[in-house]
Amino acid sequence: MSNPSVAPQRAALHRRVAACGAALAVALLISACAMPTHPDSEAPPSDPFNPAATQLLDDTSWVLASWQDANGQARTVPAADAQGALTLALSTATGERRASGYAGCNRFGGAYQLKSGKLSMGPLMATRMACTGTRNELERAYLDALAHIGKVGVQMREPQQLDIVTSDGATLHFARATQ
């Protein structure tokens, strides 16, 4: 036989266990709704100067957006969307790697190489249209920069960009040309 004084204690114990069970069930439901995180979601952005990224340069076209000399001073360049903007195209359409573009006064062209993650060009040849003043200086400096590439950074995610750092430390920032 059961003791009548134990029944209220047992009922209270059942209520506490039921309340704890309900709280546990709610906690499990809430935690089940949380989004899992992928281990790569907290990974740092990829290094644009990764040598493997240079392989993505074949068959791309670029417009010079800005230029900083080795001391960080900005160099004046034609606007990327303006007629006369400095350009660089890297093509494999002929079965060979060919660089071409507009240097400020003249069009240029020549071979380019991608070896061991390094981009190099040359020799580059240009048309011989007369050019004077700042345009002439800009063209000479641009062609010289392309002939002395130290390292290259490539970002193919939007906004797509190409950074060329020359052997003397100047940085040319290119934006992907719209077709």
C-alpha positions in Angstrom: 0.0 0.0 0.0 1.1 3.4 -0.6 1.6 6.2 1.8 -0.8 9.1 1.2 1.8 11.7 2.2 4.2 10.6 -0.6 1.6 11.1 -3.4 1.9 14.9 -3.4 5.7 14.7 -3.5 5.6 12.2 -6.3 3.2 14.5 -8.3 5.5 17.4 -7.7 8.5 15.4 -8.9 6.7 14.3 -12.0 5.8 18.0 -12.8 9.5 19.0 -12.4 10.7 16.1 -14.6 8.1 17.0 -17.2 9.1 20.7 -17.1 12.8 19.8 -17.4 12.0 17.5 -20.3 10.0 20.2 -22.1 12.8 22.7 -21.6 15.3 20.2 -23.0 13.1 19.5 -26.0 12.8 23.3 -26.7 16.5 23.7 -26.4 17.1 20.9 -28.8 14.7 22.3 -31.3 16.3 25.7 -31.2 19.8 24.3 -31.6 18.7 22.2 -34.5 17.7 25.4 -36.3 21.1 27.0 -36.1 23.1 27.2 -39.3 26.2 25.1 -39.4 29.4 26.9 -40.3 31.8 25.6 -42.9 35.5 25.5 -41.8 36.3 27.6 -44.9 33.8 30.3 -44.0 36.4 31.9 -41.7 39.4 31.4 -44.0 41.2 34.6 -44.9 40.8 35.9 -48.5 43.0 34.3 -51.0 46.4 35.9 -51.7 46.2 37.9 -55.0 49.9 37.4 -55.5 49.5 33.6 -55.4 51.7 32.3 -58.3 49.0 29.8 -59.4 46.6 32.7 -60.1 48.7 34.0 -63.0 47.4 31.0 -65.0 44.0 32.7 -65.1 45.4 35.6 -67.2 45.3 33.9 -70.6 42.6 35.4 -72.8 41.8 38.5 -70.6 41.7 42.2 -71.3 42.5 45.0 -68.8 42.3 48.8 -68.5 44.8 50.7 -66.4 42.8 52.2 -63.5 45.6 53.7 -61.4 49.3 53.8 -61.1 51.5 54.4 -58.0 55.3 54.9 -58.2 57.6 53.1 -55.9 57.2 55.9 -53.3 53.4 55.5 -53.3 52.8 58.7 -55.3 49.9 58.5 -57.7 50.7 59.0 -61.4 48.2 60.6 -63.6 46.6 58.2 -66.1 43.7 58.6 -68.5 40.4 57.5 -67.0 39.7 53.8 -67.5 36.4 54.5 -69.3 37.8 57.3 -71.4 39.0 57.1 -75.0 42.8 56.8 -74.9 42.8 54.7 -71.7 45.9 52.5 -71.4 45.1 48.9 -72.1 46.5 45.4 -71.9 45.2 42.3 -73.6 46.6 38.8 -73.1 45.5 36.4 -75.9 46.1 32.8 -76.9 43.9 33.0 -80.0 46.8 32.3 -82.4 48.1 29.4 -80.4 50.8 31.6 -78.9 50.7 33.9 -75.9 50.5 37.4 -77.3 50.2 40.7 -75.4 48.8 43.8 -77.0 47.2 47.1 -76.1 47.3 50.8 -76.3 50.1 52.7 -74.5 48.9 56.3 -74.8 49.9 57.2 -78.3 50.7 53.9 -80.0 49.4 50.4 -80.1 51.9 47.7 -79.0 52.3 44.0 -79.2 54.6 41.1 -78.4 54.9 37.8 -76.7 54.2 37.1 -73.0 55.2 34.2 -70.9 53.7 32.6 -67.8 56.3 30.5 -66.1 56.5 29.3 -62.5 53.8 31.8 -61.6 55.6 34.8 -63.1 54.4 37.0 -66.0 56.9 38.5 -68.3 56.6 40.3 -71.6 58.8 41.1 -74.5 60.2 42.3 -76.5 57.2 44.6 -77.1 57.0 46.5 -80.4 54.9 49.6 -80.9 53.5 51.6 -83.8 55.4 54.9 -84.4 52.8 57.6 -84.3 54.2 61.0 -83.2 53.5 61.8 -79.6 54.7 64.7 -77.5 54.7 65.9 -73.9 53.1 64.0 -71.1 51.6 61.4 -73.4 55.0 60.5 -74.7 56.4 60.3 -71.2 53.4 58.2 -70.0 53.8 55.8 -73.0 57.5 55.3 -72.4 57.0 54.6 -68.7 54.1 52.2 -69.4 56.0 50.1 -71.9 59.0 50.1 -69.5 56.8 48.9 -66.6 55.4 46.1 -68.8 59.0 45.1 -69.7 60.1 45.0 -66.0 57.4 43.1 -64.1 58.4 42.0 -60.6 55.2 40.2 -59.5 51.6 40.0 -60.5 48.4 39.8 -58.4 45.2 38.5 -59.9 41.7 38.7 -58.5 39.1 37.0 -60.7 36.2 37.5 -58.2 34.2 40.7 -58.7 35.6 43.3 -59.0 38.1 41.6 -61.2 41.5 43.2 -61.1 45.1 42.8 -62.0 48.0 44.4 -60.1 51.4 44.5 -61.7 54.3 45.4 -59.4 57.4 46.4 -61.3 60.9 45.4 -60.4 61.5 49.0 -59.0 58.3 48.8 -56.8 55.7 50.8 -58.8 52.2 49.3 -58.9 49.9 49.4 -61.8 46.2 48.6 -60.9 44.1 47.3 -63.8 40.4 46.7 -64.0 38.9 44.0 -66.2 37.9 45.5 -69.5 34.2 45.1 -70.5 33.7 43.3 -73.8 
